[in-house]
Amino acid sequence: MTVIDPETQAGWAPENDEDDDDMPLSTRLSIADTLTLGNAICGFMAVYFTTTGVLIPHLTGTEDGGMARHSAAMAVILMLLASVFDLFDGLVARKLRASAMGAELDNLSDLISFGLAPAYFVVTWGMVAQDAHQRVSVVAAVVVLLAVVLRLARFSCVTLRDGIFQGMPSPFGALTVVAIVLLELPFLPTLLAIIGVAWLMVSRVEYPKPRGRLAVAMLSWIVLSMGMLAAWALDAPGGQLLLQTGCSLQIVLGAMIPVFATARRVNTFRDNRRESRAESRAAHQP
């Protein structure tokens, strides 16, 4: 009901409790947020294909080598596609508008695609592989998941110099873990390699951010990896060799980057010491 002030003849109505100026930050999605949600969808679908095409057929005794191979390849391709979305949402956010939810959405999506999906892949491997131990593989999967959680949490609250990550980026770590599993090494080396990748994700080793030529190289490698997985899934001639080559290269890259980063830090430290000694000598000379 409107109350009329007899002196002003002005209509008075109760104030609206929701003032647009006092509303929280905008929750409307940006283009970058849409790409981030695509990342989350890919991670969830990777879990779906791992479950329906690999785990359930194994548990029910209806597994077919071709179907399991196709589903495993599809799950990994979806993780690769999630990494493409993760690469482009950052680029788009820098070029265009980023919403207030962007950083939170990115962390949550990364947790699904690069934490839950690869950890679940490790658990499934521990159940279907002939020489694997299920309970031990569960421990390895939990280690991977916790490493991603800790890495994402640290990324949110630690400020580093521009152009670097501290610790192996979660997309790279997730794909390296999956490559280790697909390589079908004996159980113990596979387990140790998975734990090693998890350690690298929470380490202080510096990794360059994928920008410019590095981003193009990363995108090219992802596309090439998808092709090798497709050839393996379709049982194309040389498909198994292509898969083993791709997985081996992924693991070598994961191992070599920390070595180069550590060598660079050591060289920088030595150069700084030489400069400080030279300055000290120059200061003491008459």
Secondary structure, DSSP 8 states (H G I E B T S, - for coil): --EE-TTT--EE----S--GGGS-S-----HHHHHHHHHHHHHHHHHHHHIIIIIHHHHHT---HHHHHHHHHHHHHHHHHHHHHHHHHHHHHHHS---TTHHHHHHHHHHIIIIIHHHHHHHHHHHHSSS--HHHHHHHHHHHHHHHHHHHHHHHH----TTEEES--HHHHHHHHHHHHHTT--HHHHHHHHHHHHHHHHS--EEE---THHHHHHHHHHHHHHHHHHHHHTT-TTHHHHHHHHHHHHHHHHHHHHHHHHHHHHHHHHHHHHHHHHHHHHHH--
